[in-house]
Amino acid sequence: MNGYFRLIHEEGKTGIKLIPPTEGGAPVLVNDVVEYLALKDIIYDKNALYKAIEASAEKEIGFLLEKRTTMKERECYKFTLTPDNMQAYARFYAPSIGGEEMTAAEFINDLELKGIRHGILKEKIEECFASKREYCKDILVAQGTEPVHGTDARIEYYFNTDKKAKPTLKEDGSVDFFQLNMVNHCDKGDVLAKLFPETQGEYGMKVTGERVKPRDVKKAVLKYGNNIEISEDKTTLTSLVNGHVELVEGNVFVSDVLIVENVDNSTGNIDYEGSVQINGNVCTNFEVKAKGDIIVNGVVEGAYLEAGGNIIIARGMNGMARGVLKAGGNIISKFLENAKADADGYIASESILHSTITAGTEVNVDGRKGFITGGKASAVSCINVKTLGSSMGADTTVEVGNDPRLAIRLQELQKQIEEENKSIQSIQQILISTKQKMAKGVKLTPEQMQYLQTLASANQQKAAIVQQCAQEAEVLQGQMKGKEGASIIVRGTVYPGTRICIGDVSMTVQKSSQYCRFIKSQGDVKLTGI
């Protein structure tokens, strides 16, 4: 309890009793006493009073103020409001000895007369008045209601909105600058963004009854482009297509065509669910994979391009003996040089030089230059070319009538059958040897029996694989009998040394010919006119 004071009134004199604090309370303050005595118009010796107040921190002090009798004083208080009018305090002063105490009801009524309209702490006040008084202490008697502030609307994006390239860290700790993770892939039905709407706040109130406005909240709306669906409540964006998503100036965009300027160190490798359009070039050692088409408006160097659809290269490809094109559709390129190209559909180019190309239907090289020189060109139905081979004798092979991919698959199957048969032979040797030992009365341990069962199971699995591969190989051999009517058409010159293969027969051109067609007739390659 804080130290406090109270007046003493006797005949012919007025004094003050200074009570020391207890249990760690604050001592009597000079300002409290001075303000109180000034209010009551009591005259005193200032210096002597100050000394008495200082001494009262340790013990109770009685001090004569003036030699006249004054009226007894009732209990009173000093009222203060915080600058924001959110709190009201009362500092009570003890009545004179023998003076009257204030009642809780009287005090509460007094607060209302002072304009306190809200937040009067009646229960606390009544409790204070019912218990032992605490004087010379600021007591909270009214508390305003703080406003409840609302929350701003916010949008959560479920894709990377940071466009800065971040290279992939390899297992050895080095950085892979080919994998920059710059494309945000999305699938149809993916949730791209959600809006969490703003919540409005609640007004507060000062103790004087004035309303306190909560802070203004920020609203937000989802902004989006094509290929996106928004929910009925306007809070969720969902992709309508497989593609990529990006955030541009607060708008969410989804496209199934990825457009980049160049494929180089600024982009890294690209692996995309839709189509890819490259306005510039594809640099050496980079990869572009797309489930749709790949369109390159520039040049492709020694890179790897794989498309589920078509590959179109406006200015051609110089593969530098390492470039590869693989298309589920067609391949169209201004030129192909030192490259490998494989298309399920056709391959079209103005010139093909020292390359290995394979087409599921036909190869057309009939532009202004229109030559196939060096390397190997294969197609199932037809190869149409202006100039075939070279006067310099470049090693050139063209073949039609068979799907070369079937031959490759057949070779793979035959190799697998051979390897599985070797494993089966080794397993059977162990099984036969073990059976012979058991026939002689040799007992096997549980571990040996378990191993024997494992080998027997593996033998059955490998035998099933061999049977499956043999069946597939038989089907392939039937498909490789050759396409009827397959031909190679030369609309210019075919040079000596060029090897012509049609189905299962072949020939090497011995002398130059012009405007001719190669077909299979009576079990041999025949040259006819166009």
BELJOWO-V366609 format. One record per residue. RES is the residue in one small letter. SS is DSSP state (@ for helix, = for strand, . for the rest). PHI is phi as a letter, one per 30 degrees, with the letter a starting at -180 (none if undefined). Layout:
# BELJOWO-V366609
<<RES & SS & PHI> <RES & SS & PHI>>
This chain:
# BELJOWO-V366609
<<m & . & none> <n & . & d> <g & . & d> <y & = & b> <f & = & b> <r & = & a> <l & = & d> <i & = & b> <h & = & c> <e & = & b> <e & . & d> <g & . & i> <k & = & a> <t & = & b> <g & = & b> <i & = & b> <k & = & c> <l & = & c> <i & = & c> <p & . & d> <p & . & d> <t & . & b> <e & . & h> <g & . & i> <g & . & d> <a & . & d> <p & . & d> <v & . & d> <l & . & c> <v & @ & e> <n & @ & d> <d & @ & e> <v & @ & d> <v & @ & d> <e & @ & d> <y & @ & d> <l & @ & d> <a & @ & d> <l & @ & d> <k & . & c> <d & . & h> <i & . & c> <i & . & c> <y & . & a> <d & . & d> <k & @ & d> <n & @ & d> <a & @ & d> <l & @ & d> <y & @ & d> <k & @ & d> <a & @ & d> <i & @ & d> <e & @ & d> <a & @ & d> <s & . & d> <a & . & d> <e & . & c> <k & . & a> <e & . & d> <i & = & b> <g & = & c> <f & = & b> <l & = & d> <l & = & c> <e & = & a> <k & . & c> <r & . & a> <t & . & d> <t & . & c> <m & . & d> <k & . & d> <e & . & c> <r & . & d> <e & . & e> <c & = & b> <y & = & a> <k & = & c> <f & = & c> <t & = & b> <l & = & c> <t & . & d> <p & . & e> <d & . & c> <n & . & h> <m & . & c> <q & = & b> <a & = & b> <y & = & b> <a & = & b> <r & = & c> <f & = & d> <y & = & c> <a & . & d> <p & . & d> <s & . & e> <i & . & d> <g & . & j> <g & . & d> <e & . & d> <e & . & c> <m & . & d> <t & . & c> <a & @ & d> <a & @ & d> <e & @ & d> <f & @ & d> <i & @ & d> <n & @ & d> <d & @ & d> <l & @ & e> <e & @ & d> <l & @ & d> <k & . & d> <g & . & j> <i & . & d> <r & . & c> <h & . & b> <g & . & i> <i & = & d> <l & . & d> <k & @ & d> <e & @ & d> <k & @ & d> <i & @ & d> <e & @ & d> <e & @ & d> <c & @ & d> <f & @ & d> <a & @ & d> <s & . & c> <k & . & d> <r & . & d> <e & . & c> <y & . & c> <c & . & h> <k & . & b> <d & = & d> <i & = & c> <l & = & d> <v & = & c> <a & = & a> <q & = & b> <g & . & d> <t & = & c> <e & . & d> <p & . & d> <v & = & c> <h & . & d> <g & . & d> <t & = & c> <d & . & d> <a & . & d> <r & = & b> <i & = & b> <e & = & c> <y & = & c> <y & . & c> <f & . & a> <n & . & d> <t & . & c> <d & . & d> <k & . & d> <k & . & d> <a & . & d> <k & . & b> <p & . & d> <t & = & d> <l & = & c> <k & . & d> <e & . & d> <d & . & d> <g & . & j> <s & . & d> <v & = & c> <d & = & c> <f & . & d> <f & . & d> <q & . & c> <l & . & c> <n & . & h> <m & . & c> <v & . & c> <n & . & c> <h & = & d> <c & = & b> <d & . & c> <k & . & e> <g & . & j> <d & . & d> <v & = & d> <l & = & c> <a & = & a> <k & = & b> <l & = & c> <f & = & c> <p & . & d> <e & . & d> <t & = & c> <q & . & d> <g & . & d> <e & = & b> <y & . & d> <g & = & c> <m & = & a> <k & . & d> <v & . & d> <t & . & d> <g & . & j> <e & . & d> <r & = & d> <v & = & c> <k & . & d> <p & . & d> <r & . & d> <d & . & d> <v & . & c> <k & . & c> <k & . & c> <a & . & a> <v & . & b> <l & . & d> <k & = & c> <y & = & a> <g & . & c> <n & . & d> <n & . & i> <i & = & b> <e & = & c> <i & = & c> <s & . & d> <e & . & d> <d & . & d> <k & . & i> <t & . & c> <t & = & b> <l & = & c> <t & = & b> <s & = & d> <l & . & c> <v & . & b> <n & . & d> <g & = & l> <h & = & b> <v & = & b> <e & = & a> <l & = & c> <v & = & b> <e & . & h> <g & . & i> <n & = & c> <v & = & c> <f & = & b> <v & = & b> <s & = & b> <d & . & c> <v & = & b> <l & = & c> <i & = & c> <v & = & b> <e & . & d> <n & . & b> <v & = & c> <d & . & a> <n & . & d> <s & . & d> <t & . & c> <g & . & i> <n & . & d> <i & = & b> <d & = & b> <y & = & b> <e & . & d> <g & . & c> <s & = & c> <v & = & b> <q & = & c> <i & = & c> <n & . & d> <g & . & c> <n & . & c> <v & = & c> <c & . & d> <t & . & e> <n & . & i> <f & . & c> <e & = & c> <v & = & b> <k & = & b> <a & = & b> <k & . & d> <g & . & c> <d & . & c> <i & = & b> <i & = & c> <v & = & c> <n & . & d> <g & . & c> <v & . & c> <v & = & c> <e & . & c> <g & . & d> <a & . & c> <y & = & c> <l & = & c> <e & = & b> <a & = & b> <g & . & d> <g & . & c> <n & . & c> <i & = & c> <i & = & b> <i & = & b> <a & . & d> <r & . & c> <g & . & j> <m & = & b> <n & = & c> <g & = & d> <m & = & h> <a & = & i> <r & = & b> <g & = & d> <v & = & b> <l & = & c> <k & = & b> <a & = & b> <g & . & d> <g & . & c> <n & . & c> <i & = & b> <i & = & b> <s & = & b> <k & = & e> <f & = & a> <l & = & b> <e & = & b> <n & = & h> <a & = & b> <k & = & c> <a & = & b> <d & = & b> <a & = & b> <d & . & d> <g & . & c> <y & . & c> <i & = & b> <a & = & b> <s & = & a> <e & = & d> <s & = & a> <i & = & b> <l & = & b> <h & = & h> <s & = & b> <t & = & c> <i & = & b> <t & = & b> <a & = & b> <g & . & d> <t & . & b> <e & = & b> <v & = & b> <n & = & b> <v & = & b> <d & . & b> <g & . & d> <r & . & d> <k & . & d> <g & . & i> <f & = & c> <i & = & c> <t & = & b> <g & = & i> <g & = & i> <k & = & b> <a & = & b> <s & = & b> <a & = & a> <v & . & d> <s & . & c> <c & = & a> <i & = & b> <n & = & c> <v & = & b> <k & = & d> <t & = & b> <l & = & b> <g & . & i> <s & . & a> <s & . & d> <m & . & d> <g & . & i> <a & . & e> <d & . & d> <t & = & b> <t & = & b> <v & = & b> <e & = & b> <v & = & b> <g & . & j> <n & . & b> <d & . & d> <p & @ & d> <r & @ & d> <l & @ & d> <a & @ & d> <i & @ & d> <r & @ & d> <l & @ & d> <q & @ & d> <e & @ & d> <l & @ & d> <q & @ & d> <k & @ & d> <q & @ & d> <i & @ & e> <e & @ & d> <e & @ & d> <e & @ & d> <n & @ & d> <k & @ & d> <s & @ & d> <i & @ & d> <q & @ & d> <s & @ & d> <i & @ & d> <q & @ & d> <q & @ & d> <i & @ & d> <l & @ & d> <i & @ & d> <s & @ & d> <t & @ & d> <k & @ & d> <q & @ & d> <k & @ & d> <m & @ & d> <a & @ & d> <k & . & d> <g & . & j> <v & . & d> <k & . & c> <l & . & c> <t & . & d> <p & @ & e> <e & @ & d> <q & @ & d> <m & @ & d> <q & @ & d> <y & @ & d> <l & @ & d> <q & @ & d> <t & @ & d> <l & @ & d> <a & @ & d> <s & @ & d> <a & @ & d> <n & @ & d> <q & @ & d> <q & @ & d> <k & @ & d> <a & @ & d> <a & @ & d> <i & @ & d> <v & @ & d> <q & @ & d> <q & @ & d> <c & @ & d> <a & @ & d> <q & @ & d> <e & @ & d> <a & @ & d> <e & @ & d> <v & @ & d> <l & @ & d> <q & @ & d> <g & @ & d> <q & @ & d> <m & . & c> <k & . & d> <g & . & j> <k & . & d> <e & . & d> <g & . & i> <a & . & d> <s & = & a> <i & = & b> <i & = & c> <v & = & c> <r & = & c> <g & = & b> <t & = & b> <v & = & c> <y & . & c> <p & . & e> <g & . & j> <t & . & d> <r & = & c> <i & = & c> <c & = & b> <i & = & b> <g & . & i> <d & . & c> <v & = & b> <s & = & a> <m & = & a> <t & = & c> <v & . & d> <q & . & c> <k & . & b> <s & . & d> <s & = & b> <q & = & b> <y & = & h> <c & = & b> <r & = & b> <f & = & c> <i & = & b> <k & = & c> <s & = & b> <q & . & h> <g & . & i> <d & = & b> <v & = & d> <k & = & c> <l & = & c> <t & = & b> <g & = & d> <i & . & d>>
